[in-house]
Amino acid sequence: MNQFEKIKQAYPQAPWRSQLQMVGFFLVIVVLIALIAGFYLNVSAQAAAIGRDIQGMQSQVELLEQENENLKAVLANLSSSRTLDNRAREMDFKQFDPEQAMYLLVPGYAGREPVILAPSNEKPIISAPVLPEEYTESLFHWLYKYISPFVLPFFEE
């Protein structure tokens, strides 16, 4: 018998010790499963909370868009010609007579730049993107170009 077998026979493992090892192994597995379940639960809770936040923000965006549309409708009503005419009469404005207009010349003022409403007749020059040679070269060409100077001398003999 070798030394290991003698020691093994001299100190047999107690039954309570093997039971304790099995319980410990079982508890380690239970703890690992609980950790994985806890991690999964945490991630799921965070995803649900973020989903709720997104839904709240989307409803807030919809409310703000609706408010913007209502304000645009109010502005359109206030700037309509009928409303502006009524407000001008209430404020005792008079109708403009072009004959009574006075124009002032301001030195150094060139006036407004003309607005270009139609596109020009000139055709725009569209150039194709130019790729460097390195990007258009195949792998075989690259290998031939950079490796052949080192390899060919061996085959020329």
VMD Tcl script that draws the C-alpha trace (Angstrom):
set ca {
  {0.00 0.00 0.00}
  {1.19 3.42 -0.76}
  {1.26 6.31 1.66}
  {-1.98 7.93 0.42}
  {-4.07 4.78 0.93}
  {-2.70 4.35 4.45}
  {-3.69 7.88 5.38}
  {-7.09 7.38 3.76}
  {-7.73 4.27 5.80}
  {-6.46 5.90 8.97}
  {-8.79 8.85 8.71}
  {-12.09 7.69 7.28}
  {-14.52 10.45 6.51}
  {-17.27 10.79 9.07}
  {-20.84 10.44 7.77}
  {-21.83 13.83 9.15}
  {-18.97 15.37 7.23}
  {-20.12 14.01 3.86}
  {-23.68 15.10 4.68}
  {-22.37 18.56 5.53}
  {-20.52 18.70 2.19}
  {-23.71 17.75 0.31}
  {-25.71 20.40 2.19}
  {-23.00 22.99 1.46}
  {-22.96 22.07 -2.22}
  {-26.76 22.32 -2.35}
  {-26.69 25.71 -0.60}
  {-24.06 27.02 -3.03}
  {-26.30 26.03 -5.93}
  {-29.32 27.67 -4.25}
  {-27.32 30.88 -3.63}
  {-26.15 30.95 -7.27}
  {-29.70 30.49 -8.51}
  {-30.90 33.23 -6.13}
  {-28.17 35.59 -7.37}
  {-29.07 34.95 -11.00}
  {-32.78 35.40 -10.25}
  {-32.07 38.61 -8.33}
  {-29.97 39.98 -11.18}
  {-32.69 39.11 -13.68}
  {-35.35 40.70 -11.47}
  {-33.26 43.86 -11.10}
  {-32.74 44.18 -14.86}
  {-36.43 43.55 -15.52}
  {-37.46 46.17 -12.95}
  {-35.12 48.76 -14.48}
  {-36.42 47.99 -17.98}
  {-40.02 48.36 -16.79}
  {-39.24 51.67 -15.05}
  {-37.51 53.03 -18.14}
  {-40.44 51.87 -20.29}
  {-42.83 53.77 -18.03}
  {-40.64 56.88 -18.23}
  {-40.65 56.64 -22.03}
  {-44.44 56.30 -22.11}
  {-44.79 59.34 -19.86}
  {-42.47 61.38 -22.04}
  {-44.32 60.31 -25.19}
  {-47.64 61.42 -23.70}
  {-46.03 64.71 -22.66}
  {-44.72 65.20 -26.22}
  {-48.21 64.55 -27.60}
  {-49.72 67.09 -25.18}
  {-47.12 69.70 -26.13}
  {-47.70 69.08 -29.84}
  {-51.44 69.50 -29.30}
  {-50.83 72.74 -27.38}
  {-48.58 74.01 -30.20}
  {-51.28 73.27 -32.76}
  {-53.86 75.09 -30.61}
  {-51.55 78.11 -30.32}
  {-51.01 78.08 -34.09}
  {-54.79 78.12 -34.58}
  {-55.15 81.05 -32.15}
  {-52.35 82.92 -33.96}
  {-53.97 82.27 -37.33}
  {-57.28 83.61 -35.99}
  {-55.62 86.71 -34.51}
  {-53.69 87.46 -37.69}
  {-56.62 86.96 -40.05}
  {-57.48 90.00 -42.16}
  {-60.96 90.37 -40.61}
  {-59.61 90.41 -37.05}
  {-56.79 92.80 -37.90}
  {-59.22 95.12 -39.71}
  {-61.57 95.17 -36.69}
  {-58.66 95.90 -34.31}
  {-57.41 98.70 -36.56}
  {-60.85 100.33 -36.57}
  {-61.07 100.04 -32.78}
  {-57.70 101.78 -32.47}
  {-58.90 104.51 -34.87}
  {-56.43 103.76 -37.64}
  {-57.07 105.29 -41.05}
  {-56.75 103.73 -44.48}
  {-53.32 104.30 -46.05}
  {-53.16 106.68 -48.99}
  {-50.12 105.98 -51.24}
  {-50.15 109.60 -52.45}
  {-49.31 110.84 -48.95}
  {-46.39 108.47 -48.44}
  {-43.00 110.00 -47.76}
  {-39.88 108.05 -48.68}
  {-36.57 108.69 -46.98}
  {-33.21 108.03 -48.55}
  {-30.68 106.70 -46.09}
  {-27.06 107.05 -47.15}
  {-25.14 103.77 -47.14}
  {-28.26 101.57 -47.07}
  {-28.28 99.29 -50.09}
  {-31.70 97.87 -49.46}
  {-32.75 94.29 -49.05}
  {-31.08 91.58 -51.03}
  {-33.41 90.07 -53.63}
  {-35.00 86.77 -52.72}
  {-34.26 83.95 -55.13}
  {-37.41 81.90 -55.41}
  {-36.47 79.66 -58.34}
  {-33.38 77.50 -58.62}
  {-30.66 78.66 -60.98}
  {-30.27 77.15 -64.45}
  {-26.68 76.21 -63.76}
  {-26.16 72.50 -63.31}
  {-24.28 71.67 -60.16}
  {-21.01 69.84 -60.60}
  {-21.32 66.51 -58.93}
  {-18.05 64.75 -58.47}
  {-17.71 61.11 -57.65}
  {-15.93 60.40 -54.39}
  {-12.30 59.61 -54.97}
  {-11.06 56.61 -53.03}
  {-7.39 56.15 -52.29}
  {-5.69 53.25 -54.05}
  {-5.33 51.40 -50.76}
  {-9.11 51.07 -50.51}
  {-9.59 49.76 -54.05}
  {-6.79 47.23 -53.95}
  {-7.66 43.56 -53.45}
  {-5.99 41.33 -50.91}
  {-4.20 39.31 -53.58}
  {-2.78 42.43 -55.21}
  {-1.63 43.70 -51.85}
  {0.04 40.39 -51.01}
  {1.75 40.30 -54.41}
  {2.89 43.89 -54.07}
  {4.32 43.74 -50.55}
  {5.26 40.10 -50.03}
  {6.53 39.07 -53.45}
  {9.81 41.05 -53.16}
  {10.69 38.91 -50.14}
  {9.48 35.56 -51.48}
  {10.45 35.65 -55.17}
  {14.23 35.65 -54.58}
  {13.90 32.19 -53.02}
  {12.20 30.79 -56.13}
  {14.57 32.37 -58.70}
  {17.53 30.13 -57.88}
}
mol new
graphics top color blue
foreach p $ca { graphics top sphere $p radius 0.5 }
foreach p [lrange $ca 0 end-1] q [lrange $ca 1 end] { graphics top cylinder $p $q radius 0.2 }
display resetview
